[in-house]
Amino acid sequence: MAQEGDLLAKLAVLNYEKLVKKDPAEASKLLFACAKIGFFYLDLSSVTAEKYRNLVSALNRESQEYFSRPLKEKLKDMNSDWEVFNICG
């Protein structure tokens, strides 16, 4: 019997290394997970995924640094031609 805190979800587990190598079976799992489930778990534990993990970490650091700047400084980056989003968010 499930108790509070014991919630489990069935998610597809996708292997980053296989996706990078364009493995057809892994690509099919990705398509199914996106189209039918809406979520998936991307296994980034391989050595091959280290470069990706480092890139994501660097992007997170850069975005935190940028968005912690004062609004006046971020406003210098605004372009009046951009109607889709406000860069100063």
N, C-alpha and C positions, 0 to 999 in steps of 0.2 A: 504494500500500500504506500503510495507516494505521500510524503509529508511536505509541509511548507519548506521551501529551500531546495527541494529535490526535483525541480522542474528540469526536464531534459527536452532537447529538440533534436530531431533527426536532420542533420545537415550533411551535405556532400563534403567530403574532405578531398581537396584538390592539391596535387603535388606541383609546387612551383617549378621545379626542375623539369618535370615532364611537359608542362605547358610551354616552357621556354624552348624545349626541343621539338615542339609541335607534334606531340604524341596524339594520334587520332582518337584513341580511347579517352584520354584525359580531356581533350577538346570537347568530346561528346558529353562528358560528365559536366563540364563547365556550361555548355549550352543548356543542358537539362536543368541544372541548378538555377541558372538565371531565369529561364522561361517558366519553370514549373514550381520551384520552391521560393525563389526570390532571394535566397541567402546561400552562402557557402563558407566553409572554413578553408583558408589558404595556408597550407603547411609550408612555413618558411624556415624550417629547421635544418635544411641541407646547407652544405658549404656553398653551393652554387647561389643560394639565396642571400648570402652575406652581403654581396654588392648591392642588392636591392634594399636590404634592411638598412644599410649605411646611407643610401640615397634618401630613403624615407625619413630617417633620423635627421639628416642634414636639412631637408626641406622643412621639417617641423621646427627645427631651431631657427632657420631663416624667417619663417612666417611669424613665429612668436616674437622675434626681434623686431620685425617690421611693424607688426600691429601693436606693439607696445610703445611705439613712438608717439609723440604728441600729435593731435589732430592737425594742427597748423602745418607741421612738417609733411604729413601724409597728403594734405590738400594740394601740395606742390605736384603730386603725381596724378592729379585728376585731369581728365581730358573731356572737354564738353561734348565731344562726338560720341562718347560711350553712354548709351542709354540703357544698357542691359543691367548693369550693377554699379554700385558705388564702391570704389576701391578703398574708401576710408572706413569701412565697416568695423 
